[in-house]
Amino acid sequence: MMDIKSLTLAELQAEMEKIGEKKFRAGQIYSWLHEKLAEDFDEMSNLSKNLRERLRAEYELVSLELLEVQTSKQDGTSKFLFRLFDGNVIESVLMRYHYGNSVCVSSQAGCRMGCRFCASTLGGLSRNLRASEILDQVYQIQKWSKERVHSVVVMGSGEPLDNYDALLRFIELLTAEGGLHISQRNVTVSTCGIVPMMYRLADEELQITLALSLHAPSQEKRLQLMPIAKRYELPEVLDACRYYFEKTGRRVTFEYSLVGGVNDAPEDARALASLLGDMNCHINLIPVNPVAERGLAGPERGIVLNFKEILEKSGKHVTIRREMGRDIDGACGQLRRRYLEK
């Protein structure tokens, strides 16, 4: 059956005409799906019973099943475990900031990129998510919190550019009028550096933020942490970042996970500053949450602050990501992995 929540308004209008319904019915259904966040056709009370029965017979309405919520006592961060229709599980995160609520969503069940500091990739890739499954993470969290979502980051389990078509459709539905209508400027997509897809995304000329998982100041050190570096070397990844800025006018964010004793030395900071040169960019330092299976942990606070200071003295715009959810399964993929092991 066709996945109705993944259809754009124009596609839904075409579907209604195809089954002999008035075009305006599409607007009503779209509103139920993307504004009122209906989980069942029976909730669509301004549709006739016959139409609701026909929709149920011909279309699938994706709705994730909430399995578990962990909420941090330290900062109010909430982590969600959802089950998909086929039994796969994914996780999402609600982070509360002074400017509004941000939701981090998964784009795949598992991941095949193999980054050493990430728990998402330990079991490999199960499958890609559909646009509706990425979208419903946002919807379910907004319904659970009863608070509006201000921004969305596609930075949970999975590599978004490895699921490109579903990612683009998700962004279109998330930012379109008639739904949550979140600004493209409040959407961030993170990639470990799949170069051809970075160029393709740049050519879409969206106003989203591209975040590159950099995590190392040199090709040699990046190879130790990220298998993708074997396929796409650092100079070509940075060229793709420059192209993204040229096409969109949106500066790239470089995500740099600080791993204790691996990439957090003062010479690493100086090498990173030299590598990025005069690029119009933002550096987001992330002290890693411990991943027991990898034997990795974040550095002490003083080391993080010194790293930041070296970068700032070189003229870089730098922030340290708040260490959120440390008292729950905070690292990406940890909650899902614990559930699967259990």
C-alpha positions as MATLAB code, in Angstrom:
seq = 'MMDIKSLTLAELQAEMEKIGEKKFRAGQIYSWLHEKLAEDFDEMSNLSKNLRERLRAEYELVSLELLEVQTSKQDGTSKFLFRLFDGNVIESVLMRYHYGNSVCVSSQAGCRMGCRFCASTLGGLSRNLRASEILDQVYQIQKWSKERVHSVVVMGSGEPLDNYDALLRFIELLTAEGGLHISQRNVTVSTCGIVPMMYRLADEELQITLALSLHAPSQEKRLQLMPIAKRYELPEVLDACRYYFEKTGRRVTFEYSLVGGVNDAPEDARALASLLGDMNCHINLIPVNPVAERGLAGPERGIVLNFKEILEKSGKHVTIRREMGRDIDGACGQLRRRYLEK';
ca = [
       0.000    0.000    0.000;
       1.068    3.576   -0.616;
       2.592    5.436    2.328;
       0.235    8.414    2.625;
       2.320   10.383    5.146;
       5.230   10.526    2.687;
       3.110   12.237   -0.008;
       3.395   15.949   -0.716;
       0.192   17.991   -0.911;
       0.361   18.019   -4.727;
       0.774   14.230   -4.804;
      -2.116   13.814   -2.369;
      -4.309   16.009   -4.555;
      -3.497   13.812   -7.542;
      -4.363   10.708   -5.500;
      -7.754   12.140   -4.496;
      -8.601   12.964   -8.095;
      -7.529    9.460   -9.105;
     -10.034    7.868   -6.702;
     -12.812   10.264   -7.735;
     -12.707   12.588   -4.720;
     -12.748   16.397   -4.763;
      -9.316   18.021   -4.776;
      -9.982   19.920   -1.526;
     -10.129   16.608    0.373;
      -6.361   16.386   -0.028;
      -5.937   19.602    1.983;
      -8.117   18.231    4.761;
      -6.197   14.956    4.912;
      -2.836   16.739    4.722;
      -3.851   18.939    7.660;
      -4.837   15.900    9.723;
      -1.508   14.224    8.967;
       0.904   17.133    9.318;
      -0.780   19.729   11.549;
      -3.083   17.750   13.828;
      -0.700   14.775   13.752;
      -3.417   12.137   13.383;
      -2.324    8.525   13.850;
      -5.469    6.875   12.487;
      -7.881    7.627    9.648;
     -10.792    7.456   12.112;
      -9.518   10.658   13.739;
     -10.287   12.556   10.506;
     -13.757   13.573   11.642;
     -14.550   15.966    8.766;
     -14.224   13.126    6.229;
     -17.108   10.802    5.429;
     -17.050    7.301    6.859;
     -16.876    5.882    3.321;
     -13.806    7.964    2.478;
     -12.077    6.999    5.715;
     -12.720    3.316    4.971;
     -11.368    3.723    1.459;
      -8.246    5.477    2.747;
      -7.673    2.633    5.211;
      -8.028    0.068    2.443;
      -5.729    1.778   -0.053;
      -3.130    3.695    1.991;
      -0.747    2.971    4.820;
      -0.578    5.502    7.664;
       2.819    5.271    9.366;
       2.848    5.811   13.114;
       5.838    4.881   15.264;
       5.367    2.944   18.484;
       6.988    4.571   21.497;
       8.827    1.884   23.477;
      10.799    3.863   26.039;
      11.636    7.399   27.134;
      14.654    8.305   29.238;
      14.778   11.838   30.657;
      17.939   13.323   32.116;
      17.684   14.675   35.649;
      20.622   16.937   34.882;
      19.321   18.932   31.909;
      15.861   17.653   30.891;
      17.107   16.008   27.696;
      14.781   13.158   26.680;
      15.792   10.154   24.622;
      13.132    8.125   22.799;
      13.161    4.559   21.535;
      10.652    3.879   18.743;
       9.650    0.611   17.101;
       8.950    0.523   13.357;
       6.285   -1.613   11.687;
       8.795   -4.383   10.902;
      10.240   -4.639   14.415;
      13.308   -2.484   13.798;
      14.002    0.101   16.493;
      15.374    3.635   16.222;
      16.121    6.416   18.657;
      15.547   10.159   18.732;
      16.413   12.933   21.171;
      14.585   16.033   22.451;
      16.952   18.779   23.613;
      15.585   21.862   25.346;
      17.465   25.125   24.770;
      16.664   28.708   25.751;
      15.748   29.476   22.114;
      13.386   26.498   21.749;
      13.192   22.734   21.458;
      15.472   20.837   19.108;
      14.850   17.266   17.983;
      17.588   14.954   16.715;
      16.236   12.258   14.393;
      17.581    9.042   12.886;
      17.617    8.488    9.127;
      18.462    4.764    9.137;
      17.986    1.778   11.424;
      21.638    1.229   12.250;
      24.496    2.499   10.110;
      27.171    1.069    7.850;
      29.734    3.888    8.110;
      31.721    2.298   10.975;
      32.903    5.429   12.809;
      34.863    4.247   15.859;
      33.345    6.644   18.416;
      29.694    5.935   17.494;
      27.488    3.184   18.964;
      24.990    3.412   16.071;
      27.237    1.517   13.726;
      28.137   -1.424   15.993;
      25.417   -3.694   14.569;
      25.697   -2.471   10.979;
      22.840   -1.189    8.815;
      19.407   -2.817    9.060;
      17.614   -0.603    6.534;
      16.860    2.931    5.363;
      13.942    4.793    6.900;
      11.111    6.125    4.795;
      10.453    9.873    4.811;
       7.352    9.293    6.932;
       9.384    7.370    9.526;
      11.915   10.189    9.838;
       9.084   12.717   10.017;
       7.033   10.816   12.579;
       9.908   10.983   15.069;
       9.382   14.752   15.162;
       5.593   14.382   15.322;
       5.636   11.814   18.128;
       8.024   13.910   20.213;
       5.946   17.059   19.719;
       2.817   15.156   20.790;
       4.607   13.649   23.801;
       6.094   16.954   24.997;
       3.051   19.089   24.088;
       5.630   21.703   23.068;
       6.465   23.031   19.613;
       9.642   21.810   17.929;
      11.779   24.776   16.855;
      14.615   23.038   15.018;
      15.557   19.585   13.713;
      18.950   17.948   13.263;
      19.338   14.793   11.193;
      22.216   13.520   13.283;
      20.902   10.384   14.995;
      21.520    6.817   13.867;
      22.458    6.478   10.208;
      24.148    8.497    7.487;
      21.509   10.846    5.987;
      23.213   11.140    2.589;
      23.165    7.334    2.363;
      19.352    7.674    2.321;
      19.227   10.713    0.061;
      15.781   10.588   -1.581;
      13.960    9.948    1.697;
      15.986   12.735    3.341;
      14.963   15.286    0.702;
      11.307   14.315    0.925;
      11.467   14.551    4.722;
      12.897   18.083    4.510;
      10.205   19.093    2.011;
       7.379   17.809    4.237;
       8.878   19.217    7.439;
       9.323   22.721    6.027;
       6.252   22.989    3.786;
       3.245   25.156    4.566;
       0.322   23.139    5.864;
       2.517   21.117    8.215;
       4.868   22.070   11.039;
       6.374   24.577    8.575;
       9.783   24.624   10.268;
      12.168   27.006    8.505;
      14.844   25.366    6.348;
      17.352   27.503    8.248;
      16.399   25.560   11.377;
      17.233   22.199    9.786;
      20.719   20.699   10.008;
      21.880   17.608    8.119;
      25.041   15.860    9.280;
      27.241   13.740    7.021;
      30.470   11.841    7.532;
      31.548   13.015    4.081;
      30.000   11.190    1.100;
      31.432   13.596   -1.448;
      29.202   13.014   -4.536;
      26.053   13.386   -2.423;
      27.411   16.569   -0.812;
      27.700   18.118   -4.284;
      24.226   16.886   -5.154;
      22.783   18.407   -1.968;
      24.529   21.710   -2.701;
      22.900   21.791   -6.142;
      19.452   21.551   -4.504;
      20.222   25.076   -3.180;
      18.278   24.541    0.037;
      18.793   26.846    3.011;
      19.566   24.052    5.471;
      22.833   23.838    7.419;
      25.290   21.157    6.332;
      27.342   19.693    9.183;
      30.419   17.650    8.344;
      31.576   15.039   10.840;
      35.254   15.995   10.627;
      36.698   14.680   13.918;
      40.352   14.865   12.856;
      42.787   17.541   11.656;
      44.535   15.319    9.091;
      43.809   12.544    6.618;
      46.005   10.139    8.591;
      44.205   10.692   11.880;
      40.791   10.690   10.207;
      41.558    7.237    8.806;
      41.987    5.956   12.372;
      38.477    7.119   13.350;
      36.374    7.006   10.183;
      36.475    4.266    7.516;
      34.806    6.636    5.006;
      38.161    8.465    4.842;
      39.550    5.556    2.794;
      37.074    6.358    0.029;
      36.987   10.159    0.193;
      40.160   11.870    1.317;
      40.076   15.026    3.391;
      41.034   17.541    0.649;
      38.135   16.441   -1.604;
      35.711   16.483    1.346;
      36.725   20.071    2.159;
      36.369   21.043   -1.520;
      32.781   19.758   -1.367;
      32.201   21.899    1.746;
      33.480   24.984   -0.071;
      31.179   24.185   -2.998;
      28.216   23.921   -0.627;
      28.938   27.419    0.697;
      29.340   28.818   -2.832;
      25.993   27.374   -3.974;
      23.903   28.139   -0.895;
      25.609   30.962    0.998;
      25.242   28.800    4.117;
      28.424   28.298    6.109;
      29.287   24.701    6.914;
      29.484   23.454   10.495;
      32.389   21.163   11.287;
      31.545   18.646   13.999;
      34.653   17.651   15.918;
      34.211   14.883   18.496;
      36.962   15.191   21.081;
      38.208   11.718   22.010;
      40.512   11.617   25.013;
      44.116   10.938   24.036;
      43.257   10.542   20.332;
      42.527   13.933   18.736;
      42.435   16.431   21.620;
      46.054   17.616   21.923;
      47.097   21.272   21.414;
      48.914   20.273   18.215;
      45.618   18.791   16.933;
      43.909   22.151   17.537;
      46.649   24.032   15.687;
      46.534   21.538   12.812;
      42.742   21.917   12.614;
      43.020   25.712   12.460;
      45.575   25.411    9.661;
      43.479   22.838    7.776;
      40.367   25.033    7.670;
      42.317   28.205    6.879;
      40.039   31.112    6.018;
      36.921   29.028    5.317;
      33.649   30.659    6.400;
      32.650   27.977    8.875;
      31.643   27.131   12.405;
      33.387   24.511   14.558;
      31.305   22.565   17.061;
      33.425   20.713   19.609;
      31.747   17.592   21.038;
      33.279   15.852   24.056;
      32.267   12.275   23.233;
      29.955   10.295   25.460;
      31.767    7.116   26.551;
      31.282    4.120   24.261;
      32.317    1.087   26.308;
      32.518   -1.240   23.285;
      35.136    1.031   21.704;
      37.079    1.876   24.869;
      36.758    5.588   24.103;
      35.864    8.517   26.360;
      35.859   12.294   26.247;
      38.737   14.455   27.563;
      38.737   16.445   30.796;
      37.047   19.854   30.746;
      40.328   21.787   30.883;
      41.605   20.062   27.740;
      38.372   20.928   25.914;
      38.595   24.598   26.933;
      42.249   24.809   25.881;
      41.412   23.265   22.499;
      38.683   25.868   22.007;
      40.966   28.727   23.009;
      43.634   27.742   20.471;
      41.025   27.687   17.690;
      39.546   31.028   18.736;
      42.974   32.675   18.790;
      43.352   31.601   15.148;
      40.143   33.495   14.309;
      37.718   30.555   14.217;
      34.108   30.656   15.418;
      33.867   27.826   17.953;
      31.292   26.434   20.364;
      31.341   23.498   22.741;
      28.230   21.388   22.510;
      26.515   21.070   25.851;
      27.132   17.608   27.267;
      23.501   16.600   27.380;
      22.047   13.347   28.625;
      25.185   12.036   30.310;
      23.094   10.326   33.019;
      21.026    8.431   30.432;
      22.067    6.391   27.353;
      23.443    9.597   25.864;
      25.746    8.490   23.050;
      24.147    8.038   19.656;
      22.902    4.463   19.285;
      23.407    3.386   22.921;
      19.731    3.119   23.886;
      18.926    1.156   20.724;
      21.883   -1.166   21.245;
      20.960   -1.852   24.869;
      17.398   -2.684   23.824;
      18.548   -5.062   21.060;
      20.975   -6.836   23.374;
      18.237   -7.261   25.965;
];
